[in-house]
Amino acid sequence: MNIVDLRSDTVTKPTPEMRQAMAQAEVGDDVYGEDPTINRLQEMSAEMMGKEAGLFIPSGTMGNLVAVLAHCQRGDEVILGSKAHTFLFEAGGISALGGVHSCQLASQPDGTLALEDIRAAIRADDPHYPITRLIALENTQNRCGGVVIGLEYTQAVGKLAHERGLSLHLDGARIFNAAVALGVSARELAEPVDSVTFCLSKGLSAPVGSVLCGSGEFIQRAHRIRKQLGGGMRQAGVLAAAGIIALEKMVDRLAEDHTRAKHLAQGLANIPGIVLDAGTPYTNMVFMEFTEETGLSTRQVTQRLAEQGVLVGVVGTRRFRLVTHYWIDDQAVEQAIAAFAASLRAV
Ligand SMILES: *Cc1c(COP(=O)(O)O)cnc(C)c1O
């Protein structure tokens, strides 16, 4: 049976071209700065983000952690969304490991933070308060439905941050999905921010890694922090080689994933008992629930789907996230729709 894994785009395996590039990669000791493949990936990344420098990091979680620690001292405060990945899903690392305090503002349904909320959250200089140092945005915003954050909004937050002497970090794990959906370059989207992380290992299908980009001085600080966290790697050019293919070959095709997510949503919308989130999909994620009237539990439906080779992400009671990616073709979309129809059919 063909397995249709819609749990996440992190399940993507490297393409044959990546495996070949990995096998042939020129490598060296990156802690000495001597891995030519990593150096090339970092330069390419910085260029694509319009920043001075880049740093290859083992994961997106570590990328955001390194960024926050490079911007903030212990006791400083970062303003972020209540649905931000860094707040929800990074094991509290910024606080546990960095002593950085978080100020969580309500994530709006469109994935933004209200500008007036940000303004109100910036602390006055008073010894009772932590020092507001950083604002963090996320694009695409995962828990708000994979929604795309627009360029004008990002510019407005950048302007506000810089007027108030703050820095702006962008968790751009899926920034290329946002760029492709908006028809702009990632560079334009990252222009207003001081630092940006993006994942090579999601829709871009590389096996491992993220890149943090920012000013030369910022990346120098980030480099030391990555080492402190144990993220200094040696001959990781074998990983970076796949990342280079990801940036060269896998960005523009993300549009196909977005189209397939639309087809998947259209197919599911016709099945009695399924309710799609309003507006879904914005990019490569379909958010849906099935109704209580089906008389089925989340577990039962998940199990029935799995029996038909379809794996889904459970994000709540009777609620699923379905993510399209390189290994989901048109036939896989049809298989998923048919599996949902069969699973929800009255018993
Ligand atoms: C996946 C993801 C990350 C970090 O991912 P890792 O699994 O640690 O590589 C960070 N932010 C967002 C929005 C993500 O979706």
The ligand as an ORCA input file, in Angstrom:
! r2SCAN-3c Opt
* xyz 0 1
  C       9.273     23.475     12.312
  C       9.295     24.826     12.851
  C      10.360     25.317     13.616
  C      11.553     24.493     14.059
  O      11.707     23.297     13.603
  P      12.691     22.122     13.955
  O      11.794     20.958     13.950
  O      13.335     22.372     15.271
  O      13.682     22.122     12.857
  C      10.309     26.615     14.030
  N       9.283     27.404     13.712
  C       8.251     26.982     12.978
  C       7.159     27.928     12.629
  C       8.207     25.681     12.525
  O       7.169     25.261     11.806
*
